[in-house]
Amino acid sequence: MSLTLHGAAYSAYTRIVRLVLEEKALAYEFEEIDFISEGMGQSAHPFAKVPVLAHNGQRFFETGPICLYLEEAAGGPALLPDDAAGRAQVRAAIAMLDHYIWPDIRELVTQQVFAPLAGGWPDDMLSERMEARLAKSLSAFAGHYGGGDWLVGDRFSLADCHFAPMMDYLMQTRQGLALMEERRALAAWWARMKKRDSLAATAFSLEAYPFAAKSGA
């Protein structure tokens, strides 16, 4: 199965697809698009986004559909439950992460990680607002997901692949560390997730990118 993934290693949504590829032990080529330093000129996405998956002359867009395509078309361990109710729970968890949690994590990480790295100053008031919002949304999420070994029960799924890159960024901030101290179930999930080989295989260093050079890194 000849696969090429186009995206940025630091893109949370690109990394989600990479985690799925790694979990399924699929060989693939990774074509880097450093959109922060160079823009999106290389993206084949209709709206100049990443990731884009190329397979057998076709291109697939958007992280969710790409992951479902890999689940249905590729081999490897199943990352969706066998029953309809379980699959619906996985999809619901992913939708909640996309709509209610990731936007605030992204803003917090922009202020606390990316701004200093590029030589700027974080907006601490904005960071405080994001922390307050995440305190509520993460608690609401944890009320329904993460009570077992994995986000949806005791089976590793696409939901875990989806949340991992987001959590990895969140835990690079002091606010994220504080939030996890109060949410033991999610912290325990993250401790298990960090041991997955797929997470190590998709690790990256922000300091290696040209945009970090502005800070003298």
Buried (B, 14 or more C-beta within 10 A) or exposed (E): EEBEBBBBBBBBBBBBBBBBBBBBEBEBEBBBBBBBEBEBEBBEBEEEBBBBBBBEEEBBBBBBEBBBBBBEEBEBEEBBBEEEEBBEBBBBBBEBBBEBBBBBBBBBBBBBBBBBBBEEEBBEEBBEBBBEBBBEBBEEBBEEBBBEEBBBBEBBBBBBBBBBBBBBBBBBBEBBEEBBEEBEBBBBBBEEBEEBEBBEEBEBEBEEBEBBBEEEB
